[in-house]
Amino acid sequence: MELNLEAIAARTNRTVEGVQHLIDQAKQSMIPLGRQVSVVEDGATRWFIVTRQGVGRIITDFGEFHQFDFHVDDAWGKYSVLFFGTIDDNLMPVLKNQEVLLVRVDSGCETGQLFGDRTCECREQLALAMQTVARNGEGAIINIPSQDGRGLGLPFKLATLRLQSQLKLNTVEAANAVAPNGVIDIRTYSGVVGILKYFAIPTTTKMNLATNNPRKARVFEENGYTVVDYTPIVIPATDLTREHLKAKQEHLGHINLIPKPKEGDQDEDIL
């Protein structure tokens, strides 16, 4: 099928040349473009090849985002970036606010984000993060699909869900019951910094992390980015999530998930 460029130009209020430019740019966006970047994590410097594999626009309930498909030659491989803001003809973000960038690092969760499992709040967190970034007017959400089960994978995650259901264990107890070598979180975030470097985000741009897990700040700080603020991404507890949120707050260092009882109150959740 041959496109009628003149008709497309007329209905989109563009010139024929402008239409052809956008078609050429779309074709160009499918050509993988890799860059080598160095990232420090846990005191060690590593070199990664960060490859942009595709770019497109998606229209969501919270506005229009640019979605980037990345591959990083680290343990996780695939990364999806949702950027709210402007990109240039080279398909690179152009920041209006060079001072502070709002960033959300989002680990994949097939059971919750895709299938709607109600024992976690991952789907709602992603939606709230998208809403928060859109309301901010600019920002990025970097999703790492293969970090399901805190990096231990979907089979591990499903095993913990069995124990949560059958033995009424919370998420930390269930993870400890089946974790290899007693380690329940093996996620790393150097690929996230690699993508920021691919985008040429300078270290003079400070980070506002949209997270309830302040431990995620470390890799940014190791690479010269200053974390100046945290934006909470908190979903109110339900009967199915309350014990898991308590466990993450008490044992994994997450913050603001369950408000602490005020002095003099009974030991109950304040929602």
C-alpha positions, 0 to 999 in steps of 0.5 A, a space after each residue: 500500500 502506497 501512502 498518499 503523502 499529500 492527503 496526510 499532509 492536508 489532514 495533519 496541517 503539515 507539508 509533504 516534506 514534513 510528513 516524509 521527515 516524520 516517516 524517516 524519523 520513525 524508521 530511524 527510531 527502529 534502528 538500534 543505537 548503542 552507547 558505551 557508558 561507565 557506571 559505579 555500583 557498590 564501589 566498582 566501575 563497570 562498562 555497559 552497552 546501553 542500546 536504544 531499540 525503539 521510541 514511540 508515543 503512548 496516550 494514557 489516562 495521565 497524558 502522553 508519554 514517550 516510551 523508549 525500549 532499551 537493552 542494557 548488557 547487565 543482569 536485567 537486559 530489557 528496560 522500558 522508559 516512560 518519559 513525560 516531556 519533550 524529545 528532540 529530532 535525535 529522540 533524546 529528552 530535552 529537559 525544561 527543568 535542568 535543576 531537578 529531574 523526577 525519576 521513578 525506578 519501577 521493578 517488574 511485577 507480572 502478577 500485580 501489574 499485568 494480571 491484577 493480583 490484589 496482594 500487592 499494590 504494584 499496579 496502583 503504584 505504577 499508575 500513581 507514579 505516571 500520574 505524579 510525573 504527568 502532574 509534575 510536567 516532566 519526568 521519567 519512569 524506568 521499568 525493569 521487567 525482569 526484576 520480578 520477585 525482587 530480582 529473583 524471578 517469577 518462579 521465586 515470586 510465585 512460590 512466595 505467593 503460595 506460602 502467603 496464601 497457604 501459611 498466611 506468611 507476609 511477603 518477607 517471611 515467605 521470601 525468607 522461607 524459599 530464598 536461595 542462600 537467605 538473600 531475598 533481594 538481588 536487584 541492582 540499579 546500575 542500568 538505570 544510571 546507564 540510561 540517564 548517562 545515555 540520555 546525557 543527563 548531567 550530574 548537575 541535574 539533581 534527582 527527586 526519586 519517586 520511591 518509598 525505598 530510600 536504598 535506591 538512592 545509593 547508586 545515583 549518589 555513587 555516580 555523582 547525582 545528588 538526591 535532593 528529595 523523595 516523592 512518596 508513591 504510597 497506596 492505602 493499605 487493604 486487608 490483602 496488602 496491610 501485613 505485607 506493607 508492614 513487613 516491608 517497612 519494618 524489615 526492608 527499610 521502606 518508608 511511609 507505607 503504614 503510618 505509625 500509631 500516635 502516642 496514646 492510640 491503640 496499636 492499630 493501623 491509622 489509614 
